[in-house]
Protein backbone atom coordinates (compact mmCIF):
# COMPACT_ATOMS: atom_id res chain seq x y z
CA UNK A 1 0.00 0.00 0.00
CA UNK A 2 1.38 3.40 -0.92
CA UNK A 3 2.43 5.86 1.78
CA UNK A 4 -0.10 8.47 0.57
CA UNK A 5 -3.06 6.14 1.32
CA UNK A 6 -4.87 6.03 4.65
CA UNK A 7 -6.49 2.89 6.04
CA UNK A 8 -9.96 3.96 7.11
CA UNK A 9 -11.22 2.77 10.50
CA UNK A 10 -14.94 2.57 9.82
CA UNK A 11 -17.66 2.65 7.17
CA UNK A 12 -21.03 4.36 7.00
CA UNK A 13 -24.03 2.19 6.12
CA UNK A 14 -26.36 4.24 3.92
CA UNK A 15 -29.35 1.94 4.47
CA UNK A 16 -32.69 2.62 2.81
CA UNK A 17 -32.58 6.46 2.74
CA UNK A 18 -36.21 6.98 3.72
CA UNK A 19 -38.07 9.47 5.87
CA UNK A 20 -37.82 9.16 9.65
CA UNK A 21 -41.46 8.05 9.90
CA UNK A 22 -41.01 5.34 7.28
CA UNK A 23 -37.81 4.08 8.92
CA UNK A 24 -39.60 3.79 12.28
CA UNK A 25 -42.44 1.93 10.58
CA UNK A 26 -40.00 -0.46 8.87
CA UNK A 27 -38.23 -0.97 12.18
CA UNK A 28 -41.47 -2.22 13.69
CA UNK A 29 -42.31 -4.49 10.75
CA UNK A 30 -38.80 -5.91 10.41
CA UNK A 31 -38.51 -6.46 14.16
CA UNK A 32 -41.70 -8.55 14.14
CA UNK A 33 -40.54 -10.55 11.12
CA UNK A 34 -37.10 -11.12 12.63
CA UNK A 35 -38.60 -12.27 15.94
CA UNK A 36 -41.01 -14.56 14.10
CA UNK A 37 -38.11 -15.99 12.06
CA UNK A 38 -36.10 -16.76 15.20
CA UNK A 39 -39.09 -18.34 16.91
CA UNK A 40 -40.12 -20.56 14.01
CA UNK A 41 -36.60 -21.80 13.32
CA UNK A 42 -36.05 -22.40 17.02
CA UNK A 43 -39.33 -24.33 17.03
CA UNK A 44 -38.04 -26.59 14.24
CA UNK A 45 -34.81 -27.20 16.16
CA UNK A 46 -36.76 -27.93 19.34
CA UNK A 47 -39.14 -30.35 17.65
CA UNK A 48 -36.31 -32.27 16.03
CA UNK A 49 -34.49 -32.51 19.36
CA UNK A 50 -37.55 -33.51 21.41
CA UNK A 51 -39.29 -35.94 19.05
CA UNK A 52 -37.36 -39.17 18.47
CA UNK A 53 -39.40 -39.88 15.32
CA UNK A 54 -37.65 -36.92 13.69
CA UNK A 55 -34.19 -38.31 14.41
CA UNK A 56 -33.64 -39.19 10.76
CA UNK A 57 -31.15 -37.91 8.14
CA UNK A 58 -33.75 -35.66 6.54
CA UNK A 59 -34.46 -33.81 9.78
CA UNK A 60 -30.80 -33.86 10.75
CA UNK A 61 -30.11 -31.71 7.70
CA UNK A 62 -33.26 -29.69 8.31
CA UNK A 63 -31.90 -28.81 11.77
CA UNK A 64 -28.73 -27.51 10.10
CA UNK A 65 -30.88 -25.43 7.75
CA UNK A 66 -32.77 -23.93 10.70
CA UNK A 67 -29.50 -23.18 12.51
CA UNK A 68 -28.13 -21.52 9.39
CA UNK A 69 -31.24 -19.36 9.04
CA UNK A 70 -30.99 -18.20 12.65
CA UNK A 71 -27.30 -17.35 12.26
CA UNK A 72 -27.74 -15.72 8.86
CA UNK A 73 -30.58 -13.47 9.97
CA UNK A 74 -28.79 -12.57 13.21
CA UNK A 75 -25.70 -11.55 11.27
CA UNK A 76 -27.50 -8.95 9.13
CA UNK A 77 -30.83 -7.91 10.64
CA UNK A 78 -29.82 -6.48 14.07
CA UNK A 79 -27.44 -3.97 12.45
CA UNK A 80 -30.14 -3.07 9.93
CA UNK A 81 -32.64 -2.47 12.74
CA UNK A 82 -30.10 -0.35 14.60
CA UNK A 83 -29.42 1.78 11.53
CA UNK A 84 -33.15 2.40 11.04
CA UNK A 85 -33.32 4.17 14.41
CA UNK A 86 -29.91 5.84 14.63
CA UNK A 87 -28.75 8.86 12.69
CA UNK A 88 -25.13 7.76 13.03
CA UNK A 89 -24.84 4.58 10.99
CA UNK A 90 -21.14 3.84 11.36
CA UNK A 91 -19.71 0.33 11.53
CA UNK A 92 -16.06 -0.37 12.44
CA UNK A 93 -13.87 -1.77 9.67
CA UNK A 94 -13.19 -5.03 11.52
CA UNK A 95 -16.89 -5.51 12.33
CA UNK A 96 -17.70 -4.95 8.67
CA UNK A 97 -15.20 -7.61 7.61
CA UNK A 98 -16.60 -10.08 10.14
CA UNK A 99 -20.12 -9.42 8.86
CA UNK A 100 -18.99 -9.96 5.27
CA UNK A 101 -17.20 -13.18 6.25
CA UNK A 102 -20.25 -14.62 8.04
CA UNK A 103 -22.56 -13.50 5.25
CA UNK A 104 -20.53 -15.36 2.64
CA UNK A 105 -19.87 -18.42 4.81
CA UNK A 106 -23.45 -18.96 5.97
CA UNK A 107 -25.02 -18.35 2.55
CA UNK A 108 -22.61 -20.79 0.86
CA UNK A 109 -23.15 -23.41 3.57
CA UNK A 110 -26.90 -23.20 3.07
CA UNK A 111 -26.41 -23.85 -0.66
CA UNK A 112 -24.51 -27.06 0.04
CA UNK A 113 -26.91 -28.19 2.78
CA UNK A 114 -29.80 -27.82 0.33
CA UNK A 115 -27.90 -29.97 -2.18
CA UNK A 116 -27.29 -32.63 0.47
CA UNK A 117 -30.98 -32.57 1.38
CA UNK A 118 -31.93 -33.15 -2.26
CA UNK A 119 -29.52 -36.09 -2.42
CA UNK A 120 -31.05 -37.48 0.78
CA UNK A 121 -34.53 -37.36 -0.79
CA UNK A 122 -33.19 -38.92 -3.99
CA UNK A 123 -31.78 -41.90 -2.08
CA UNK A 124 -34.92 -42.22 0.07
CA UNK A 125 -37.29 -42.32 -2.91
CA UNK A 126 -35.19 -43.92 -5.64
CA UNK A 127 -33.28 -46.43 -3.48
CA UNK A 128 -35.47 -47.01 -0.41
CA UNK A 129 -34.09 -50.48 0.34
CA UNK A 130 -30.54 -49.15 0.58
CA UNK A 131 -31.42 -45.83 2.26
CA UNK A 132 -30.30 -46.74 5.79
CA UNK A 133 -27.01 -48.09 4.45
CA UNK A 134 -26.20 -45.18 2.13
CA UNK A 135 -27.40 -42.38 4.44
CA UNK A 136 -26.02 -43.71 7.71
CA UNK A 137 -25.16 -41.32 10.51
CA UNK A 138 -21.44 -41.34 9.70
CA UNK A 139 -22.12 -40.24 6.13
CA UNK A 140 -24.59 -37.59 7.27
CA UNK A 141 -22.11 -36.17 9.77
CA UNK A 142 -19.32 -36.09 7.18
CA UNK A 143 -21.55 -34.32 4.64
CA UNK A 144 -22.65 -31.70 7.16
CA UNK A 145 -19.20 -31.01 8.62
CA UNK A 146 -17.62 -30.86 5.16
CA UNK A 147 -20.23 -28.35 3.98
CA UNK A 148 -19.63 -26.06 6.95
CA UNK A 149 -15.83 -26.33 6.85
CA UNK A 150 -15.45 -25.85 3.10
CA UNK A 151 -17.75 -22.82 2.94
CA UNK A 152 -16.12 -21.09 5.92
CA UNK A 153 -12.73 -21.65 4.27
CA UNK A 154 -14.06 -20.22 1.01
CA UNK A 155 -15.40 -17.14 2.82
CA UNK A 156 -12.01 -16.71 4.50
CA UNK A 157 -10.38 -16.55 1.05
CA UNK A 158 -12.72 -13.69 0.09
CA UNK A 159 -11.86 -11.80 3.29
CA UNK A 160 -8.12 -12.27 2.73
CA UNK A 161 -8.52 -10.88 -0.79
CA UNK A 162 -10.40 -7.88 0.62
CA UNK A 163 -7.62 -7.24 3.17
CA UNK A 164 -5.08 -6.85 0.37
CA UNK A 165 -7.05 -3.86 -0.96
CA UNK A 166 -6.47 -0.27 0.21
CA UNK A 167 -9.55 1.61 1.49
CA UNK A 168 -8.75 5.32 1.46
CA UNK A 169 -12.25 6.73 0.96
CA UNK A 170 -15.12 7.12 0.33
CA UNK A 171 -16.58 5.43 3.42
CA UNK A 172 -20.28 5.20 2.51
CA UNK A 173 -21.57 1.66 1.81
CA UNK A 174 -24.79 1.92 -0.17
CA UNK A 175 -26.39 -0.97 1.67
CA UNK A 176 -27.87 -1.87 5.07
CA UNK A 177 -25.02 -4.27 5.89
CA UNK A 178 -21.51 -5.03 4.62
CA UNK A 179 -22.44 -6.94 1.47
CA UNK A 180 -19.30 -7.93 -0.42
CA UNK A 181 -20.08 -6.22 -3.75
CA UNK A 182 -20.90 -2.96 -1.98
CA UNK A 183 -17.68 -3.14 0.04
CA UNK A 184 -15.54 -3.80 -3.04
CA UNK A 185 -16.85 -0.61 -4.67
CA UNK A 186 -15.09 1.44 -1.99
CA UNK A 187 -11.63 0.00 -2.61
CA UNK A 188 -8.97 2.35 -3.96
CA UNK A 189 -7.45 -0.31 -6.21
CA UNK A 190 -8.31 -2.76 -8.95
CA UNK A 191 -10.84 -5.33 -7.69
CA UNK A 192 -10.95 -7.55 -10.77
CA UNK A 193 -9.24 -10.42 -8.96
CA UNK A 194 -11.83 -10.23 -6.17
CA UNK A 195 -14.68 -10.20 -8.66
CA UNK A 196 -13.19 -13.08 -10.63
CA UNK A 197 -12.81 -15.22 -7.51
CA UNK A 198 -16.33 -14.28 -6.42
CA UNK A 199 -17.79 -15.27 -9.80
CA UNK A 200 -15.88 -18.56 -9.78
CA UNK A 201 -17.17 -19.26 -6.28
CA UNK A 202 -20.73 -18.52 -7.43
CA UNK A 203 -20.35 -20.97 -10.31
CA UNK A 204 -19.15 -23.64 -7.89
CA UNK A 205 -21.58 -22.83 -5.04
CA UNK A 206 -24.67 -21.78 -7.03
CA UNK A 207 -24.67 -23.07 -10.60
CA UNK A 208 -23.06 -26.44 -9.88
CA UNK A 209 -25.22 -27.34 -6.88
CA UNK A 210 -28.35 -26.12 -8.66
CA UNK A 211 -27.64 -28.53 -11.53
CA UNK A 212 -27.17 -31.37 -9.02
CA UNK A 213 -30.45 -30.47 -7.33
CA UNK A 214 -32.32 -30.42 -10.64
CA UNK A 215 -30.85 -33.80 -11.62
CA UNK A 216 -31.82 -35.27 -8.24
CA UNK A 217 -35.40 -34.04 -8.43
CA UNK A 218 -35.77 -35.08 -12.05
CA UNK A 219 -34.84 -38.63 -11.01
CA UNK A 220 -37.19 -38.32 -8.05
CA UNK A 221 -40.07 -37.19 -10.27
CA UNK A 222 -39.55 -40.18 -12.56
CA UNK A 223 -39.57 -42.52 -9.57
CA UNK A 224 -42.68 -40.89 -8.09
CA UNK A 225 -44.59 -41.40 -11.32
CA UNK A 226 -43.86 -45.11 -11.07
CA UNK A 227 -45.36 -45.39 -7.60
CA UNK A 228 -48.70 -47.20 -7.74
CA UNK A 229 -49.93 -46.16 -4.29
CA UNK A 230 -51.88 -42.91 -4.09
CA UNK A 231 -50.66 -42.39 -0.52
CA UNK A 232 -47.08 -42.86 -1.72
CA UNK A 233 -47.62 -40.24 -4.39
CA UNK A 234 -48.96 -37.71 -1.88
CA UNK A 235 -46.21 -38.25 0.71
CA UNK A 236 -43.40 -38.06 -1.84
CA UNK A 237 -44.83 -34.98 -3.54
CA UNK A 238 -45.43 -33.28 -0.17
CA UNK A 239 -41.84 -33.75 0.96
CA UNK A 240 -40.19 -32.90 -2.35
CA UNK A 241 -42.39 -29.91 -3.18
CA UNK A 242 -41.41 -28.24 0.10
CA UNK A 243 -37.74 -28.82 -0.72
CA UNK A 244 -38.18 -27.40 -4.22
CA UNK A 245 -39.84 -24.27 -2.84
CA UNK A 246 -36.84 -23.59 -0.60
CA UNK A 247 -34.35 -24.36 -3.37
CA UNK A 248 -36.15 -22.18 -5.91
CA UNK A 249 -36.39 -19.19 -3.59
CA UNK A 250 -32.81 -19.42 -2.34
CA UNK A 251 -30.91 -20.24 -5.52
CA UNK A 252 -33.11 -18.04 -7.70
CA UNK A 253 -32.51 -14.86 -5.73
CA UNK A 254 -28.78 -15.62 -5.35
CA UNK A 255 -28.27 -16.19 -9.08
CA UNK A 256 -30.14 -12.97 -9.91
CA UNK A 257 -27.94 -11.09 -7.45
CA UNK A 258 -24.50 -12.43 -8.37
CA UNK A 259 -24.63 -14.08 -11.80
CA UNK A 260 -26.86 -11.91 -13.97
CA UNK A 261 -26.25 -8.49 -15.59
CA UNK A 262 -26.97 -5.62 -13.25
CA UNK A 263 -29.98 -3.36 -13.71
CA UNK A 264 -29.83 0.43 -13.98
CA UNK A 265 -30.11 0.62 -10.20
CA UNK A 266 -27.94 -2.27 -9.01
CA UNK A 267 -27.64 -0.96 -5.45
CA UNK A 268 -31.39 -0.87 -4.92
CA UNK A 269 -31.75 -4.30 -6.51
CA UNK A 270 -29.10 -5.68 -4.18
CA UNK A 271 -30.83 -4.20 -1.15
CA UNK A 272 -34.16 -5.82 -2.02
CA UNK A 273 -32.62 -9.21 -2.73
CA UNK A 274 -30.45 -9.03 0.39
CA UNK A 275 -33.52 -8.15 2.42
CA UNK A 276 -35.18 -11.28 1.08
CA UNK A 277 -32.10 -13.32 1.97
CA UNK A 278 -31.72 -11.84 5.43
CA UNK A 279 -35.31 -11.62 6.58
CA UNK A 280 -37.87 -13.36 4.42
CA UNK A 281 -36.01 -16.53 3.43
CA UNK A 282 -35.16 -17.51 7.04
CA UNK A 283 -38.81 -16.89 7.94
CA UNK A 284 -40.25 -18.83 4.99
CA UNK A 285 -38.09 -21.95 5.36
CA UNK A 286 -39.70 -23.24 8.58
CA UNK A 287 -43.15 -22.19 7.38
CA UNK A 288 -42.78 -24.20 4.18
CA UNK A 289 -41.60 -27.28 6.05
CA UNK A 290 -44.12 -27.08 8.89
CA UNK A 291 -47.15 -26.30 6.71
CA UNK A 292 -46.42 -28.85 4.00
CA UNK A 293 -44.89 -31.65 6.06
CA UNK A 294 -47.27 -33.90 7.97
CA UNK A 295 -44.50 -35.36 10.14
CA UNK A 296 -43.54 -31.94 11.51
CA UNK A 297 -47.16 -31.07 12.28
CA UNK A 298 -47.65 -34.43 13.99
CA UNK A 299 -44.49 -33.90 16.04
CA UNK A 300 -45.75 -30.48 17.14
CA UNK A 301 -49.05 -32.00 18.25
CA UNK A 302 -47.26 -34.74 20.21
CA UNK A 303 -45.00 -32.25 21.97
CA UNK A 304 -47.92 -29.95 22.83
CA UNK A 305 -49.98 -32.86 24.16
CA UNK A 306 -47.03 -34.07 26.22
CA UNK A 307 -46.56 -30.64 27.78
CA UNK A 308 -50.27 -30.18 28.52
CA UNK A 309 -51.04 -30.84 32.21
CA UNK A 310 -53.35 -33.77 32.94
Secondary structure, DSSP 4 states (H G I P E B T S, - for coil): --TT----SEEEE-TT---HHHHHHHHHHHHHHHHHHHHHHHHHHHHHHH-GGG-SHHHHHHHHHHHHHHHHHHHHHHHHHHHHH-S--EEEHHHHHHHHHHHHHHHHHHHHHHHHHHHHHHHHHH-GGGHHHHT-HHHHHHHHHHHHHHHHHHHHHHHHHHHTS---S--EESSSS--HHHHHTT-SS--HHHHHHHHHHHIIIIIHHHHHHHHHHHHHHHHHHH---HHHHHHHHHHHHHHHHHHHHHHHHHHHHHSS---TTHHHHHHHHHHIIIIIIHHHHHHHHHHH-HHHHHHHHHHHHHHS--
